[in-house]
Amino acid sequence: MASRAMLVEIKAGSLLMEWAYKEKMQGICIKTDCSIFVQGLLNLDSVSFDFRSALYDLLSLCPTFSYVRKSSKSF
């Protein structure tokens, strides 16, 4: 079963993406320390099915993205 914290993080990302899409923004930055969230964005097959459907919704709004590894000073 998917953790609620993870699903909340995905939902927050989805809401942010929906807002950015409506505002016609070209790019946004989502900061997260959740490795499952990042892994799922990079490869849906790497996470459990429960997370996949939520991540799929997010990725449908933003089919391309870049991942920047967090440095200790960036957060």
All heavy atoms as a GROMACS GRO file, in nm:
protein
  591
    1MET      N    1   0.083  -0.119   0.000
    1MET     CA    2   0.000   0.000   0.000
    1MET      C    3   0.088   0.126   0.000
    1MET      O    4   0.190   0.131   0.067
    1MET     CB    5  -0.092  -0.002   0.121
    1MET     CG    6  -0.183   0.115   0.126
    1MET     SD    7  -0.309   0.088   0.250
    1MET     CE    8  -0.400   0.234   0.228
    2ALA      N    9   0.046   0.224  -0.073
    2ALA     CA   10   0.122   0.349  -0.084
    2ALA      C   11   0.116   0.428   0.046
    2ALA      O   12   0.015   0.430   0.114
    2ALA     CB   13   0.065   0.432  -0.197
    3SER      N   14   0.226   0.495   0.078
    3SER     CA   15   0.226   0.577   0.198
    3SER      C   16   0.148   0.705   0.171
    3SER      O   17   0.154   0.762   0.062
    3SER     CB   18   0.368   0.610   0.243
    3SER     OG   19   0.418   0.722   0.175
    4ARG      N   20   0.076   0.749   0.271
    4ARG     CA   21  -0.004   0.871   0.256
    4ARG      C   22   0.085   0.992   0.232
    4ARG      O   23   0.050   1.079   0.154
    4ARG     CB   24  -0.091   0.893   0.378
    4ARG     CG   25  -0.205   0.797   0.383
    4ARG     CD   26  -0.296   0.826   0.499
    4ARG     NE   27  -0.404   0.731   0.493
    4ARG     CZ   28  -0.528   0.762   0.518
    4ARG    NH1   29  -0.559   0.884   0.554
    4ARG    NH2   30  -0.622   0.672   0.509
    5ALA      N   31   0.199   0.997   0.299
    5ALA     CA   32   0.290   1.111   0.281
    5ALA      C   33   0.335   1.121   0.136
    5ALA      O   34   0.342   1.230   0.079
    5ALA     CB   35   0.410   1.099   0.375
    6MET      N   36   0.365   1.008   0.076
    6MET     CA   37   0.410   1.007  -0.063
    6MET      C   38   0.297   1.053  -0.156
    6MET      O   39   0.319   1.132  -0.247
    6MET     CB   40   0.457   0.866  -0.100
    6MET     CG   41   0.496   0.849  -0.242
    6MET     SD   42   0.631   0.957  -0.285
    6MET     CE   43   0.628   0.938  -0.460
    7LEU      N   44   0.177   1.003  -0.131
    7LEU     CA   45   0.064   1.042  -0.215
    7LEU      C   46   0.032   1.191  -0.199
    7LEU      O   47  -0.004   1.257  -0.296
    7LEU     CB   48  -0.059   0.957  -0.183
    7LEU     CG   49  -0.048   0.811  -0.226
    7LEU    CD1   50  -0.168   0.731  -0.178
    7LEU    CD2   51  -0.033   0.799  -0.376
    8VAL      N   52   0.049   1.244  -0.080
    8VAL     CA   53   0.029   1.387  -0.057
    8VAL      C   54   0.133   1.467  -0.136
    8VAL      O   55   0.101   1.569  -0.198
    8VAL     CB   56   0.034   1.421   0.094
    8VAL    CG1   57   0.044   1.570   0.116
    8VAL    CG2   58  -0.088   1.365   0.164
    9GLU      N   59   0.257   1.420  -0.136
    9GLU     CA   60   0.362   1.490  -0.210
    9GLU      C   61   0.334   1.489  -0.360
    9GLU      O   62   0.350   1.590  -0.428
    9GLU     CB   63   0.498   1.425  -0.182
    9GLU     CG   64   0.610   1.498  -0.248
    9GLU     CD   65   0.732   1.516  -0.160
    9GLU    OE1   66   0.735   1.467  -0.048
    9GLU    OE2   67   0.826   1.580  -0.210
   10ILE      N   68   0.288   1.377  -0.410
   10ILE     CA   69   0.253   1.368  -0.552
   10ILE      C   70   0.136   1.461  -0.584
   10ILE      O   71   0.136   1.531  -0.685
   10ILE     CB   72   0.221   1.223  -0.593
   10ILE    CG1   73   0.346   1.136  -0.584
   10ILE    CG2   74   0.163   1.217  -0.734
   10ILE    CD1   75   0.319   0.988  -0.597
   11LYS      N   76   0.035   1.461  -0.497
   11LYS     CA   77  -0.081   1.547  -0.519
   11LYS      C   78  -0.041   1.694  -0.517
   11LYS      O   79  -0.087   1.773  -0.600
   11LYS     CB   80  -0.188   1.520  -0.412
   11LYS     CG   81  -0.314   1.600  -0.430
   11LYS     CD   82  -0.382   1.569  -0.561
   11LYS     CE   83  -0.513   1.645  -0.573
   11LYS     NZ   84  -0.578   1.624  -0.701
   12ALA      N   85   0.047   1.732  -0.426
   12ALA     CA   86   0.095   1.870  -0.421
   12ALA      C   87   0.167   1.907  -0.550
   12ALA      O   88   0.148   2.016  -0.605
   12ALA     CB   89   0.187   1.890  -0.300
   13GLY      N   90   0.249   1.815  -0.600
   13GLY     CA   91   0.318   1.838  -0.728
   13GLY      C   92   0.219   1.852  -0.842
   13GLY      O   93   0.234   1.937  -0.930
   14SER      N   94   0.115   1.770  -0.841
   14SER     CA   95   0.013   1.776  -0.946
   14SER      C   96  -0.063   1.908  -0.942
   14SER      O   97  -0.088   1.968  -1.047
   14SER     CB   98  -0.086   1.660  -0.931
   14SER     OG   99  -0.022   1.538  -0.954
   15LEU      N  100  -0.098   1.952  -0.822
   15LEU     CA  101  -0.168   2.080  -0.810
   15LEU      C  102  -0.081   2.195  -0.858
   15LEU      O  103  -0.128   2.287  -0.925
   15LEU     CB  104  -0.212   2.103  -0.666
   15LEU     CG  105  -0.326   2.013  -0.616
   15LEU    CD1  106  -0.345   2.031  -0.466
   15LEU    CD2  107  -0.454   2.040  -0.692
   16LEU      N  108   0.048   2.189  -0.825
   16LEU     CA  109   0.141   2.291  -0.872
   16LEU      C  110   0.149   2.290  -1.024
   16LEU      O  111   0.146   2.396  -1.088
   16LEU     CB  112   0.279   2.268  -0.811
   16LEU     CG  113   0.389   2.362  -0.857
   16LEU    CD1  114   0.358   2.506  -0.819
   16LEU    CD2  115   0.522   2.320  -0.798
   17MET      N  116   0.157   2.171  -1.082
   17MET     CA  117   0.166   2.161  -1.228
   17MET      C  118   0.038   2.213  -1.295
   17MET      O  119   0.045   2.280  -1.397
   17MET     CB  120   0.192   2.017  -1.270
   17MET     CG  121   0.328   1.965  -1.230
   17MET     SD  122   0.462   2.062  -1.299
   17MET     CE  123   0.432   2.040  -1.472
   18GLU      N  124  -0.078   2.180  -1.238
   18GLU     CA  125  -0.204   2.229  -1.294
   18GLU      C  126  -0.207   2.382  -1.292
   18GLU      O  127  -0.247   2.446  -1.390
   18GLU     CB  128  -0.322   2.174  -1.215
   18GLU     CG  129  -0.347   2.027  -1.238
   18GLU     CD  130  -0.455   1.973  -1.147
   18GLU    OE1  131  -0.541   2.051  -1.098
   18GLU    OE2  132  -0.455   1.851  -1.124
   19TRP      N  133  -0.166   2.441  -1.180
   19TRP     CA  134  -0.165   2.586  -1.168
   19TRP      C  135  -0.068   2.648  -1.269
   19TRP      O  136  -0.102   2.744  -1.337
   19TRP     CB  137  -0.127   2.625  -1.024
   19TRP     CG  138  -0.112   2.772  -1.006
   19TRP    CD1  139  -0.212   2.863  -0.991
   19TRP    CD2  140   0.011   2.844  -1.004
   19TRP    NE1  141  -0.159   2.989  -0.978
   19TRP    CE2  142  -0.022   2.980  -0.985
   19TRP    CE3  143   0.145   2.808  -1.014
   19TRP    CZ2  144   0.075   3.079  -0.977
   19TRP    CZ3  145   0.240   2.907  -1.006
   19TRP    CH2  146   0.205   3.040  -0.988
   20ALA      N  147   0.052   2.591  -1.278
   20ALA     CA  148   0.153   2.643  -1.371
   20ALA      C  149   0.104   2.633  -1.515
   20ALA      O  150   0.124   2.723  -1.596
   20ALA     CB  151   0.285   2.568  -1.354
   21TYR      N  152   0.038   2.522  -1.548
   21TYR     CA  153  -0.017   2.503  -1.683
   21TYR      C  154  -0.122   2.610  -1.714
   21TYR      O  155  -0.120   2.670  -1.821
   21TYR     CB  156  -0.077   2.363  -1.694
   21TYR     CG  157  -0.132   2.331  -1.829
   21TYR    CD1  158  -0.046   2.293  -1.933
   21TYR    CD2  159  -0.267   2.337  -1.855
   21TYR    CE1  160  -0.097   2.262  -2.059
   21TYR    CE2  161  -0.318   2.307  -1.979
   21TYR     CZ  162  -0.233   2.271  -2.081
   21TYR     OH  163  -0.283   2.241  -2.205
   22LYS      N  164  -0.212   2.634  -1.619
   22LYS     CA  165  -0.317   2.735  -1.640
   22LYS      C  166  -0.258   2.875  -1.654
   22LYS      O  167  -0.312   2.958  -1.726
   22LYS     CB  168  -0.415   2.732  -1.523
   22LYS     CG  169  -0.505   2.612  -1.524
   22LYS     CD  170  -0.594   2.609  -1.402
   22LYS     CE  171  -0.671   2.478  -1.397
   22LYS     NZ  172  -0.746   2.464  -1.272
   23GLU      N  173  -0.149   2.900  -1.585
   23GLU     CA  174  -0.082   3.030  -1.590
   23GLU      C  175   0.015   3.042  -1.709
   23GLU      O  176   0.083   3.142  -1.723
   23GLU     CB  177  -0.007   3.057  -1.460
   23GLU     CG  178  -0.097   3.070  -1.338
   23GLU     CD  179  -0.190   3.189  -1.345
   23GLU    OE1  180  -0.145   3.298  -1.385
   23GLU    OE2  181  -0.309   3.173  -1.310
   24LYS      N  182   0.022   2.936  -1.789
   24LYS     CA  183   0.108   2.931  -1.908
   24LYS      C  184   0.256   2.952  -1.876
   24LYS      O  185   0.329   3.016  -1.950
   24LYS     CB  186   0.061   3.032  -2.013
   24LYS     CG  187  -0.078   3.004  -2.064
   24LYS     CD  188  -0.120   3.107  -2.165
   24LYS     CE  189  -0.252   3.084  -2.230
   24LYS     NZ  190  -0.360   3.030  -2.164
   25MET      N  191   0.298   2.896  -1.764
   25MET     CA  192   0.438   2.906  -1.724
   25MET      C  193   0.522   2.809  -1.805
   25MET      O  194   0.478   2.699  -1.837
   25MET     CB  195   0.454   2.876  -1.576
   25MET     CG  196   0.393   2.980  -1.488
   25MET     SD  197   0.434   2.948  -1.318
   25MET     CE  198   0.368   3.093  -1.243
   26GLN      N  199   0.641   2.850  -1.839
   26GLN     CA  200   0.731   2.768  -1.918
   26GLN      C  201   0.813   2.671  -1.833
   26GLN      O  202   0.859   2.570  -1.882
   26GLN     CB  203   0.825   2.857  -1.998
   26GLN     CG  204   0.754   2.942  -2.101
   26GLN     CD  205   0.687   2.858  -2.208
   26GLN    OE1  206   0.747   2.766  -2.262
   26GLN    NE2  207   0.563   2.888  -2.237
   27GLY      N  208   0.832   2.702  -1.708
   27GLY     CA  209   0.910   2.614  -1.622
   27GLY      C  210   0.887   2.644  -1.476
   27GLY      O  211   0.857   2.757  -1.439
   28ILE      N  212   0.895   2.541  -1.395
   28ILE     CA  213   0.883   2.558  -1.251
   28ILE      C  214   0.988   2.469  -1.184
   28ILE      O  215   1.044   2.380  -1.245
   28ILE     CB  216   0.743   2.521  -1.198
   28ILE    CG1  217   0.711   2.373  -1.226
   28ILE    CG2  218   0.637   2.611  -1.255
   28ILE    CD1  219   0.590   2.324  -1.153
   29CYS      N  220   1.010   2.495  -1.056
   29CYS     CA  221   1.104   2.416  -0.979
   29CYS      C  222   1.029   2.353  -0.862
   29CYS      O  223   0.965   2.424  -0.784
   29CYS     CB  224   1.216   2.506  -0.926
   29CYS     SG  225   1.332   2.421  -0.818
   30ILE      N  226   1.034   2.222  -0.854
   30ILE     CA  227   0.974   2.149  -0.741
   30ILE      C  228   1.089   2.093  -0.659
   30ILE      O  229   1.167   2.013  -0.708
   30ILE     CB  230   0.883   2.034  -0.788
   30ILE    CG1  231   0.768   2.087  -0.872
   30ILE    CG2  232   0.832   1.955  -0.669
   30ILE    CD1  233   0.680   1.980  -0.933
   31LYS      N  234   1.100   2.137  -0.536
   31LYS     CA  235   1.204   2.085  -0.448
   31LYS      C  236   1.144   1.974  -0.362
   31LYS      O  237   1.038   1.991  -0.303
   31LYS     CB  238   1.259   2.196  -0.358
   31LYS     CG  239   1.335   2.301  -0.435
   31LYS     CD  240   1.398   2.401  -0.342
   31LYS     CE  241   1.479   2.502  -0.420
   31LYS     NZ  242   1.554   2.592  -0.332
   32THR      N  243   1.212   1.862  -0.359
   32THR     CA  244   1.165   1.748  -0.281
   32THR      C  245   1.283   1.668  -0.229
   32THR      O  246   1.389   1.665  -0.291
   32THR     CB  247   1.072   1.657  -0.364
   32THR    OG1  248   1.025   1.551  -0.281
   32THR    CG2  249   1.142   1.599  -0.485
   33ASP      N  250   1.262   1.604  -0.117
   33ASP     CA  251   1.363   1.513  -0.065
   33ASP      C  252   1.313   1.369  -0.069
   33ASP      O  253   1.371   1.280  -0.009
   33ASP     CB  254   1.405   1.552   0.077
   33ASP     CG  255   1.291   1.545   0.176
   33ASP    OD1  256   1.176   1.524   0.133
   33ASP    OD2  257   1.316   1.562   0.296
   34CYS      N  258   1.206   1.348  -0.143
   34CYS     CA  259   1.145   1.215  -0.153
   34CYS      C  260   1.200   1.141  -0.275
   34CYS      O  261   1.164   1.170  -0.388
   34CYS     CB  262   0.994   1.230  -0.163
   34CYS     SG  263   0.909   1.072  -0.167
   35SER      N  264   1.286   1.045  -0.249
   35SER     CA  265   1.351   0.973  -0.359
   35SER      C  266   1.251   0.893  -0.443
   35SER      O  267   1.269   0.880  -0.564
   35SER     CB  268   1.461   0.881  -0.307
   35SER     OG  269   1.408   0.783  -0.222
   36ILE      N  270   1.145   0.842  -0.382
   36ILE     CA  271   1.046   0.765  -0.458
   36ILE      C  272   0.976   0.856  -0.558
   36ILE      O  273   0.948   0.816  -0.671
   36ILE     CB  274   0.944   0.698  -0.363
   36ILE    CG1  275   1.014   0.594  -0.275
   36ILE    CG2  276   0.831   0.635  -0.442
   36ILE    CD1  277   0.926   0.537  -0.167
   37PHE      N  278   0.949   0.978  -0.518
   37PHE     CA  279   0.886   1.076  -0.607
   37PHE      C  280   0.974   1.100  -0.729
   37PHE      O  281   0.929   1.094  -0.843
   37PHE     CB  282   0.863   1.205  -0.528
   37PHE     CG  283   0.793   1.314  -0.604
   37PHE    CD1  284   0.661   1.301  -0.643
   37PHE    CD2  285   0.860   1.431  -0.633
   37PHE    CE1  286   0.596   1.404  -0.711
   37PHE    CE2  287   0.796   1.534  -0.701
   37PHE     CZ  288   0.664   1.520  -0.739
   38VAL      N  289   1.101   1.124  -0.706
   38VAL     CA  290   1.195   1.150  -0.815
   38VAL      C  291   1.212   1.026  -0.902
   38VAL      O  292   1.208   1.033  -1.024
   38VAL     CB  293   1.331   1.198  -0.761
   38VAL    CG1  294   1.434   1.209  -0.872
   38VAL    CG2  295   1.316   1.331  -0.689
   39GLN      N  296   1.229   0.909  -0.839
   39GLN     CA  297   1.244   0.784  -0.915
   39GLN      C  298   1.123   0.760  -1.004
   39GLN      O  299   1.136   0.717  -1.118
   39GLN     CB  300   1.264   0.666  -0.820
   39GLN     CG  301   1.397   0.664  -0.751
   39GLN     CD  302   1.402   0.560  -0.640
   39GLN    OE1  303   1.305   0.488  -0.614
   39GLN    NE2  304   1.515   0.552  -0.572
   40GLY      N  305   1.005   0.787  -0.950
   40GLY     CA  306   0.883   0.766  -1.028
   40GLY      C  307   0.874   0.859  -1.147
   40GLY      O  308   0.826   0.820  -1.253
   41LEU      N  309   0.919   0.983  -1.131
   41LEU     CA  310   0.919   1.076  -1.243
   41LEU      C  311   1.017   1.033  -1.352
   41LEU      O  312   0.992   1.049  -1.470
   41LEU     CB  313   0.952   1.217  -1.196
   41LEU     CG  314   0.847   1.286  -1.110
   41LEU    CD1  315   0.900   1.419  -1.058
   41LEU    CD2  316   0.717   1.306  -1.186
   42LEU      N  317   1.129   0.976  -1.309
   42LEU     CA  318   1.230   0.931  -1.405
   42LEU      C  319   1.190   0.801  -1.473
   42LEU      O  320   1.221   0.779  -1.589
   42LEU     CB  321   1.364   0.914  -1.335
   42LEU     CG  322   1.427   1.042  -1.279
   42LEU    CD1  323   1.549   1.009  -1.195
   42LEU    CD2  324   1.465   1.136  -1.392
   43ASN      N  325   1.119   0.714  -1.400
   43ASN     CA  326   1.082   0.584  -1.455
   43ASN      C  327   0.961   0.532  -1.377
   43ASN      O  328   0.975   0.482  -1.265
   43ASN     CB  329   1.200   0.486  -1.442
   43ASN     CG  330   1.168   0.349  -1.495
   43ASN    OD1  331   1.061   0.325  -1.551
   43ASN    ND2  332   1.258   0.257  -1.475
   44LEU      N  333   0.842   0.541  -1.436
   44LEU     CA  334   0.720   0.497  -1.368
   44LEU      C  335   0.726   0.351  -1.324
   44LEU      O  336   0.669   0.314  -1.222
   44LEU     CB  337   0.599   0.518  -1.459
   44LEU     CG  338   0.543   0.659  -1.467
   44LEU    CD1  339   0.428   0.665  -1.567
   44LEU    CD2  340   0.498   0.709  -1.333
   45ASP      N  341   0.793   0.268  -1.402
   45ASP     CA  342   0.798   0.126  -1.368
   45ASP      C  343   0.880   0.096  -1.243
   45ASP      O  344   0.876  -0.014  -1.190
   45ASP     CB  345   0.855   0.045  -1.485
   45ASP     CG  346   0.762   0.048  -1.606
   45ASP    OD1  347   0.640   0.061  -1.586
   45ASP    OD2  348   0.813   0.036  -1.718
   46SER      N  349   0.954   0.196  -1.193
   46SER     CA  350   1.039   0.173  -1.076
   46SER      C  351   0.965   0.190  -0.944
   46SER      O  352   1.021   0.164  -0.839
   46SER     CB  353   1.160   0.268  -1.080
   46SER     OG  354   1.118   0.402  -1.056
   47VAL      N  355   0.839   0.232  -0.948
   47VAL     CA  356   0.763   0.253  -0.825
   47VAL      C  357   0.639   0.164  -0.823
   47VAL      O  358   0.598   0.112  -0.927
   47VAL     CB  359   0.723   0.401  -0.807
   47VAL    CG1  360   0.845   0.489  -0.791
   47VAL    CG2  361   0.638   0.451  -0.922
   48SER      N  362   0.580   0.149  -0.707
   48SER     CA  363   0.463   0.062  -0.693
   48SER      C  364   0.345   0.116  -0.775
   48SER      O  365   0.338   0.234  -0.807
   48SER     CB  366   0.422   0.049  -0.546
   48SER     OG  367   0.360   0.168  -0.502
   49PHE      N  368   0.253   0.027  -0.804
   49PHE     CA  369   0.137   0.062  -0.886
   49PHE      C  370   0.057   0.177  -0.825
   49PHE      O  371   0.006   0.262  -0.896
   49PHE     CB  372   0.047  -0.061  -0.906
   49PHE     CG  373  -0.072  -0.032  -0.991
   49PHE    CD1  374  -0.060  -0.022  -1.129
   49PHE    CD2  375  -0.196  -0.011  -0.934
   49PHE    CE1  376  -0.169   0.007  -1.209
   49PHE    CE2  377  -0.307   0.018  -1.013
   49PHE     CZ  378  -0.292   0.027  -1.150
   50ASP      N  379   0.046   0.179  -0.692
   50ASP     CA  380  -0.030   0.285  -0.624
   50ASP      C  381   0.025   0.423  -0.658
   50ASP      O  382  -0.050   0.518  -0.674
   50ASP     CB  383  -0.027   0.265  -0.473
   50ASP     CG  384  -0.098   0.140  -0.429
   50ASP    OD1  385  -0.190   0.094  -0.501
   50ASP    OD2  386  -0.063   0.086  -0.324
   51PHE      N  387   0.156   0.434  -0.666
   51PHE     CA  388   0.218   0.562  -0.697
   51PHE      C  389   0.213   0.592  -0.847
   51PHE      O  390   0.205   0.707  -0.888
   51PHE     CB  391   0.364   0.565  -0.653
   51PHE     CG  392   0.382   0.552  -0.504
   51PHE    CD1  393   0.480   0.470  -0.453
   51PHE    CD2  394   0.304   0.623  -0.416
   51PHE    CE1  395   0.499   0.459  -0.316
   51PHE    CE2  396   0.321   0.614  -0.279
   51PHE     CZ  397   0.419   0.532  -0.229
   52ARG      N  398   0.216   0.487  -0.928
   52ARG     CA  399   0.221   0.505  -1.073
   52ARG      C  400   0.104   0.585  -1.128
   52ARG      O  401   0.123   0.674  -1.209
   52ARG     CB  402   0.226   0.370  -1.143
   52ARG     CG  403   0.363   0.336  -1.192
   52ARG     CD  404   0.360   0.208  -1.268
   52ARG     NE  405   0.428   0.111  -1.183
   52ARG     CZ  406   0.418  -0.017  -1.193
   52ARG    NH1  407   0.342  -0.069  -1.285
   52ARG    NH2  408   0.484  -0.096  -1.113
   53SER      N  409  -0.016   0.552  -1.082
   53SER     CA  410  -0.132   0.621  -1.136
   53SER      C  411  -0.130   0.770  -1.100
   53SER      O  412  -0.163   0.855  -1.182
   53SER     CB  413  -0.262   0.556  -1.089
   53SER     OG  414  -0.269   0.560  -0.948
   54ALA      N  415  -0.089   0.803  -0.978
   54ALA     CA  416  -0.080   0.943  -0.936
   54ALA      C  417   0.031   1.015  -1.013
   54ALA      O  418   0.013   1.130  -1.056
   54ALA     CB  419  -0.056   0.953  -0.786
   55LEU      N  420   0.145   0.950  -1.030
   55LEU     CA  421   0.256   1.012  -1.104
   55LEU      C  422   0.222   1.027  -1.252
   55LEU      O  423   0.264   1.123  -1.315
   55LEU     CB  424   0.384   0.928  -1.087
   55LEU     CG  425   0.452   0.943  -0.952
   55LEU    CD1  426   0.558   0.835  -0.935
   55LEU    CD2  427   0.514   1.080  -0.936
   56TYR      N  428   0.147   0.934  -1.305
   56TYR     CA  429   0.106   0.943  -1.445
   56TYR      C  430   0.027   1.071  -1.469
   56TYR      O  431   0.047   1.140  -1.569
   56TYR     CB  432   0.025   0.820  -1.487
   56TYR     CG  433  -0.015   0.824  -1.632
   56TYR    CD1  434   0.076   0.788  -1.731
   56TYR    CD2  435  -0.142   0.867  -1.670
   56TYR    CE1  436   0.040   0.794  -1.865
   56TYR    CE2  437  -0.178   0.872  -1.803
   56TYR     CZ  438  -0.087   0.836  -1.900
   56TYR     OH  439  -0.121   0.842  -2.032
   57ASP      N  440  -0.063   1.104  -1.376
   57ASP     CA  441  -0.141   1.227  -1.388
   57ASP      C  442  -0.050   1.349  -1.390
   57ASP      O  443  -0.068   1.440  -1.470
   57ASP     CB  444  -0.241   1.240  -1.273
   57ASP     CG  445  -0.351   1.135  -1.280
   57ASP    OD1  446  -0.373   1.077  -1.388
   57ASP    OD2  447  -0.415   1.111  -1.176
   58LEU      N  448   0.051   1.350  -1.304
   58LEU     CA  449   0.145   1.461  -1.300
   58LEU      C  450   0.224   1.470  -1.430
   58LEU      O  451   0.239   1.576  -1.488
   58LEU     CB  452   0.239   1.445  -1.180
   58LEU     CG  453   0.323   1.567  -1.144
   58LEU    CD1  454   0.351   1.566  -0.996
   58LEU    CD2  455   0.451   1.573  -1.220
   59LEU      N  456   0.272   1.356  -1.477
   59LEU     CA  457   0.353   1.354  -1.599
   59LEU      C  458   0.270   1.390  -1.724
   59LEU      O  459   0.326   1.438  -1.822
   59LEU     CB  460   0.420   1.218  -1.618
   59LEU     CG  461   0.535   1.190  -1.522
   59LEU    CD1  462   0.577   1.044  -1.530
   59LEU    CD2  463   0.653   1.280  -1.551
   60SER      N  464   0.140   1.369  -1.718
   60SER     CA  465   0.057   1.407  -1.832
   60SER      C  466   0.054   1.559  -1.850
   60SER      O  467   0.035   1.609  -1.960
   60SER     CB  468  -0.085   1.352  -1.818
   60SER     OG  469  -0.153   1.418  -1.712
   61LEU      N  470   0.075   1.633  -1.742
   61LEU     CA  471   0.080   1.779  -1.750
   61LEU      C  472   0.218   1.829  -1.790
   61LEU      O  473   0.233   1.938  -1.844
   61LEU     CB  474   0.043   1.840  -1.615
   61LEU     CG  475  -0.101   1.821  -1.570
   61LEU    CD1  476  -0.118   1.863  -1.425
   61LEU    CD2  477  -0.195   1.900  -1.660
   62CYS      N  478   0.319   1.749  -1.761
   62CYS     CA  479   0.457   1.791  -1.788
   62CYS      C  480   0.535   1.671  -1.839
   62CYS      O  481   0.599   1.600  -1.761
   62CYS     CB  482   0.521   1.845  -1.660
   62CYS     SG  483   0.691   1.896  -1.682
   63PRO      N  484   0.529   1.646  -1.969
   63PRO     CA  485   0.596   1.527  -2.023
   63PRO      C  486   0.748   1.534  -2.020
   63PRO      O  487   0.814   1.432  -2.029
   63PRO     CB  488   0.543   1.517  -2.165
   63PRO     CG  489   0.500   1.656  -2.199
   63PRO     CD  490   0.459   1.721  -2.071
   64THR      N  491   0.804   1.653  -2.009
   64THR     CA  492   0.950   1.664  -2.001
   64THR      C  493   0.988   1.743  -1.876
   64THR      O  494   0.918   1.835  -1.836
   64THR     CB  495   1.009   1.735  -2.124
   64THR    OG1  496   0.956   1.866  -2.131
   64THR    CG2  497   0.979   1.659  -2.252
   65PHE      N  498   1.096   1.704  -1.817
   65PHE     CA  499   1.146   1.773  -1.699
   65PHE      C  500   1.292   1.740  -1.683
   65PHE      O  501   1.345   1.651  -1.747
   65PHE     CB  502   1.068   1.732  -1.574
   65PHE     CG  503   1.088   1.589  -1.535
   65PHE    CD1  504   1.185   1.555  -1.441
   65PHE    CD2  505   1.014   1.488  -1.592
   65PHE    CE1  506   1.206   1.423  -1.408
   65PHE    CE2  507   1.034   1.356  -1.558
   65PHE     CZ  508   1.130   1.323  -1.465
   66SER      N  509   1.358   1.814  -1.599
   66SER     CA  510   1.496   1.781  -1.568
   66SER      C  511   1.510   1.765  -1.418
   66SER      O  512   1.438   1.828  -1.340
   66SER     CB  513   1.592   1.890  -1.620
   66SER     OG  514   1.560   2.013  -1.561
   67TYR      N  515   1.601   1.682  -1.380
   67TYR     CA  516   1.624   1.650  -1.240
   67TYR      C  517   1.762   1.707  -1.201
   67TYR      O  518   1.859   1.682  -1.268
   67TYR     CB  519   1.621   1.499  -1.218
   67TYR     CG  520   1.676   1.454  -1.085
   67TYR    CD1  521   1.614   1.491  -0.967
   67TYR    CD2  522   1.790   1.374  -1.079
   67TYR    CE1  523   1.664   1.449  -0.847
   67TYR    CE2  524   1.840   1.333  -0.958
   67TYR     CZ  525   1.776   1.370  -0.841
   67TYR     OH  526   1.824   1.330  -0.721
   68VAL      N  527   1.763   1.784  -1.095
   68VAL     CA  528   1.888   1.838  -1.044
   68VAL      C  529   1.910   1.780  -0.905
   68VAL      O  530   1.826   1.795  -0.817
   68VAL     CB  531   1.882   1.993  -1.035
   68VAL    CG1  532   2.011   2.048  -0.977
   68VAL    CG2  533   1.853   2.052  -1.172
   69ARG      N  534   2.022   1.714  -0.889
   69ARG     CA  535   2.052   1.652  -0.759
   69ARG      C  536   2.072   1.761  -0.655
   69ARG      O  537   2.135   1.863  -0.678
   69ARG     CB  538   2.178   1.567  -0.769
   69ARG     CG  539   2.208   1.492  -0.641
   69ARG     CD  540   2.324   1.396  -0.660
   69ARG     NE  541   2.294   1.293  -0.759
   69ARG     CZ  542   2.234   1.178  -0.731
   69ARG    NH1  543   2.196   1.151  -0.610
   69ARG    NH2  544   2.212   1.091  -0.826
   70LYS      N  545   2.015   1.738  -0.540
   70LYS     CA  546   2.024   1.834  -0.431
   70LYS      C  547   2.166   1.839  -0.374
   70LYS      O  548   2.226   1.737  -0.346
   70LYS     CB  549   1.926   1.792  -0.321
   70LYS     CG  550   1.929   1.879  -0.198
   70LYS     CD  551   1.836   1.827  -0.094
   70LYS     CE  552   1.914   1.747   0.007
   70LYS     NZ  553   1.840   1.712   0.126
   71SER      N  554   2.215   1.959  -0.359
   71SER     CA  555   2.341   1.975  -0.286
   71SER      C  556   2.306   2.016  -0.143
   71SER      O  557   2.195   2.062  -0.116
   71SER     CB  558   2.429   2.081  -0.350
   71SER     OG  559   2.376   2.209  -0.326
   72SER      N  560   2.396   2.001  -0.052
   72SER     CA  561   2.366   2.030   0.088
   72SER      C  562   2.332   2.178   0.109
   72SER      O  563   2.267   2.213   0.206
   72SER     CB  564   2.485   1.992   0.176
   72SER     OG  565   2.599   2.065   0.138
   73LYS      N  566   2.371   2.265   0.018
   73LYS     CA  567   2.344   2.407   0.033
   73LYS      C  568   2.217   2.453  -0.039
   73LYS      O  569   2.175   2.565  -0.022
   73LYS     CB  570   2.462   2.487  -0.020
   73LYS     CG  571   2.588   2.464   0.060
   73LYS     CD  572   2.702   2.543   0.002
   73LYS     CE  573   2.830   2.510   0.079
   73LYS     NZ  574   2.945   2.578   0.024
   74SER      N  575   2.156   2.366  -0.121
   74SER     CA  576   2.044   2.411  -0.204
   74SER      C  577   1.911   2.413  -0.129
   74SER      O  578   1.818   2.476  -0.174
   74SER     CB  579   2.032   2.325  -0.328
   74SER     OG  580   1.998   2.193  -0.294
   75PHE      N  581   1.899   2.344  -0.020
   75PHE     CA  582   1.770   2.343   0.053
   75PHE      C  583   1.775   2.436   0.166
   75PHE      O  584   1.841   2.453   0.250
   75PHE     CB  585   1.737   2.203   0.103
   75PHE     CG  586   1.635   2.133   0.017
   75PHE    CD1  587   1.668   2.020  -0.052
   75PHE    CD2  588   1.507   2.183   0.006
   75PHE    CE1  589   1.575   1.954  -0.129
   75PHE    CE2  590   1.413   2.119  -0.069
   75PHE     CZ  591   1.447   2.004  -0.138
   0.00000   0.00000   0.00000
